[in-house]
Amino acid sequence: MKRILTSIGPAIIIAAVVLGPGSIMTSTRVGAQLGLVGIPIIAVATALMMAMVLMATRLGAACEHSLCTELSHRLSRPVAVSIGVILFLLVAIFQSSNNIAVISGMEPLAGTEVLTTSVRIGLLGLLNLVIVGVLYLLPNVYSSIERLMKLLIGIMVLAFVTNLAVVMSQPRAYEPIADAGAIDWLAMLGMIGTTFSVPGAFYQAYLIREKGWSVDEVRRGTLDSVLSISILGGITCVILLTAWRVFHGHPQMPEMKSVGQLAIVLEPTIGRGAQFVFAGGILAGAFSSFLANALIGGTVLSDAVGLGSQLEDRWPLHLTTLALFAGFGIAAVSLSREGSTVHLITFAQALTVVGGPAIAAAIVYLGTRPDLYQRGHISGRLISVTTLGFVVACVLAALTVNKILPKIGRLLSAELTVSDSLNVVQPMSD
């Protein structure tokens, strides 16, 4: 067990990034509406994510340089910069949703009357300043983040499994109905996208280099990837099962517009004490995604423009700080003047559509280079599955465009309310 725990490292950070507010919200919606149908979908998404992370693990160990530097050498610098810019803009804008999720997770614990607008903005500002200070003052940033992510993942496992046990031990208080209404395809696409996170898989190669694993340690990297991504899929299934047990077939489905409201909605079923446990899981998910999400954008952009790819190079930290402050700024404006960030978040959704296939294509391209193919112990089966992942990313992009374009049109015509507008894009925020 000690050997297994010490082998878990880089990929647990990726799992912590993906297991954020978007994953909790979308898996809850899918579980409430479709019930157990979502389980095989999560299994497929988890398998694709595992293959992408395994490929990135091998590339991180086999490549002479970091991924964006390899892309600039093999293709061109503009190609690398485009990948870096897409990832950074996604991270910077969607960091705002992580900020708001932290506050939402505090609502069941502190109460909405205590968390006034000024208090919320002040707490978020303080949190961002503390994280920036920690990033610059820690002697070994990577090791500290790895330990923190293991702790937060452990809290999420404990919180969500405890709540599932509570709801499964109690009979349903209603007679389930057969009609679930129209399928929320955006929530379904969001659940797949937040489990099969190609940007997260791309960052795995950078974490492998931070860890210092070589090609000879690929077996440890395989164990790390399989276990960590299995935990990701497992927690998503646990949240979906909880929603299925509590909400599926409910004659009067309650509104679930934010992760913070989930704990409040669940209180009649799980009780006050378990509600706090669930809120703790939400906070752990928000904090884990909060920090690691910003690191992805800062590190990859720094590498793309040739300023270094490791945290000791400092420029990744500088750009991570920029991503943190950008996310805080957008969140602060949103909290103080509701609705002002709708167009920015919609723009981020469009970047997600473009970014997923482009990043997946970069991973497949590097994985099929003859020199890396031999040196990285990359099998033909792994290439086949990651290629399938690229195809799935393209299909998800096409379906998402088909679903969001009409709503974006109504948004720009001011036909959507602010809350509806945020719901259009929230499922994809991780």
Secondary structure, DSSP 8 states (H G I E B T S, - for coil): -HHHHHH--HHHHHHHHHSSHHHHHHHHHHHHHHGGGHHHHHHHHHHHHHHHHHHHHHHHHH-SS-HHHHHHHHT-HHHHHHHHHHHHHHHHHHHHHHHHHHHHHHHHHH-TTTS-HHHHHHHHHHHHHHHHHHHHH-SSHHHHHHHHHHHHHHHHHHHHHHHHHHHHTS--SS---S---S--HHHHHHHHHHHS-HHHHHHHHHHHHHHT--GGGHHHHHHHHHHHHHHHHHHHHHHHHHHHHHHTT-SS-----SHHHHHHHHHHHHHHHHHHHHHHHHHHHHHHHHHHHHHHHHHHHHHHTTS-SSGGGSHHHHHHHHHHHHHHHHHHHHHHSTTTTHHHHHHHHHHHHHHHHHHHHHHHHHHT-HHHHHHTT--HHHHHHHHHHHHHHHHHHHHHHHHHHHHHHHHHTT-S-HHHHHHHHGGG--
